[in-house]
Amino acid sequence: MKNDINFLRFLAVHSSVLPFNGSMADAQMREWPANVVLDHVRDFVAESRRDHRSEISLYVHIPFCQDPCSFCHCARIKLLSQQQLERYLNLLVQEADTWAEPFQGMPFQSLSFGGGTPSILSESQIYNIFSQIHKRFRFLPKAQINFEATPATLTASKVRVLKQAGVTRLTLGIQSMDPIVLQGTGRVQTWAQIDSCVRAIRKNKIPILNIDLMAGLPGQTAVSFLRDLKRILKWQPDILHINPFGSVESVQAYSKHRDISYREMALTRISMIKEARNILLKEGYFTDNGNSYSRVKFAESAQEVSITQKSGSILGLGSSARSRLSGRAIWQAMYGAGAIEKINYRGVVSDGQSRMAEYLIYNLLRADGVSKEVFFSLFGIQLEDVFKCELSILMASKIIVWKRGRFIYNGDWSGLSLFEYFVHTKRFYGERLLMCLRKTFEGAYHPDKDYSYHSEGLPAKIMDDSFTALLSQM
Ligand code: SF4
């Protein structure tokens, strides 16, 4: 056996929190001088022009939060002063300057502001940053313009400015209104704030309102989660994301303070997700992936669709924002202390196989599954030439089935755990990438601990049988 079985089990236990593409790239990234990034960009733009391809989105990261929530894994820091924010925005414009010329004339399909908390910007800062971006980059006429906000920082006047700036999709990150969760995580928000945000969004006719909720947060109960969901549904968001919570450190810290196991937490989370799904389907929402539910067509984030379903490219601006050019390079801008000092880059030349594995994983988790023809059109190679062994194991285990000319996930999406378990314990990433994952998780992984029975709430016997069957084929 080439792989360390206990480590694979560790990955399986924590599969719902594995930022698999992120951790993989993080561990391999090295410092890159700006001219190396620039060379990759120029080659990418030249190839895109030659091949008449232009599947690219622009992402702007605002890393600041008023009071960062303890459960959050995003790249975020506490905002200490307005001066810090201004200096950050100046650096952001400088970074935009670097890429404006090489991308000149190449239209972006979407623009997204994420964080952190983009709505922490003042009205004039929002206005300025949008105009600086539009001065430097060109967007398709129907480009989706996304902006993320929290109820505590979004005001009616900011919504007016966002509408004028062309925002077409606004995400309100509510996560939870359970008082114990809010108290325990340092998050401050009220129903009155949410109500006034939603009214302003509707009044200004921003086409898509997306609301983010989390399931399974420390202290959150199924009762409070469903109460929040039902109250939120009265506002009829166009799309809702129900994100499962899982965090190695937070869960460990949480378990120390409360008499509840990781397994119990996982079971509660799975039951919340199942119940939410029943409610949302009854309310007329539809889903093709088990964690986002839409009421109207095209409510999904165009950027996410481009990356996950079309293997599209993205240019990221701002501290920690990740850029990736199709089949070429992944890099990240790192701004120094407090996100206000000189910009450095870290990057890695992407390994074609990882990109294909990522595509396969994302899309097997969608209702449409994976078509061999689409795979070939994106990567120029037959799916089974790359993943023959993986697909046959997933098929033999009935984790996926072949239906309507596509490979499709055969589970109920409530926890996704068994599927993810197979994905992460398989060799989709090979030995080299597993080594990187080991490095990334070395603080959390204890080689002497037996991870075989901490199975994301699934019956241990199912997990163990599946694992044994899987290992016998490796
Ligand atoms: S406000 Fe949003 S981005 Fe900031 S810490 Fe909380 S969840 Fe994370």
Residues whose N, C-alpha, C, O or C-beta is under 5 A from the ligand:
A	BS01	SF4	C65 D67 P68 C69 C72 C74 R76 G115 G116 T117
